[in-house]
């Protein structure tokens, strides 16, 4: 069943994520004489994604996934996906994520789309984008299928070896 009018669409999502506030490619090294680009350090964005997942889990979010989109998308490193059983819980999860990142990392979202009534809320932190859904909207939009080529980050991911 398609979402009612006024709900987030893929176009709205794309506009919210690509407003030019963050371009992952700008963090890459250059190329000289055909040499490849240097590796991108994603340790900070990885830590933020794990902090978001922990905040969502503390508010009883379900089916939490972290998709590593760095090599596929180029404008963000990670999507964090989480589900809520109802719109009230959805609002609580998003509020907790915002509170934790503000207190723990001094970070506020660069953009926020959706409301708990729409069933899909997006927080754009630049290097990570949080998608919190009601279970119904998560099943409808199925971002995991759209980004099925993206590797998933374990929720207990240790820091990558240097």
WOKA-V857732 format. One record per run of one state. SS is the DSSP state (a for helix, b for strand, c for the rest). FROM is the first residue (numbers start at 0). TO is the last residue. If there is no record, write none. Layout:
ss=SS from=FROM to=TO
ss=SS from=FROM to=TO
This chain:
ss=c from=0 to=8
ss=a from=9 to=16
ss=c from=17 to=22
ss=a from=23 to=26
ss=c from=27 to=41
ss=a from=42 to=57
ss=c from=58 to=60
ss=b from=61 to=67
ss=c from=68 to=68
ss=a from=69 to=72
ss=c from=73 to=76
ss=b from=77 to=83
ss=c from=84 to=85
ss=a from=86 to=104
ss=c from=105 to=109
ss=b from=110 to=112
ss=c from=113 to=114
ss=a from=115 to=117
ss=c from=118 to=118
ss=b from=119 to=123
ss=c from=124 to=126
ss=b from=127 to=133
ss=a from=134 to=140
ss=c from=141 to=141
ss=a from=142 to=145
ss=c from=146 to=149
ss=b from=150 to=151
ss=c from=152 to=161
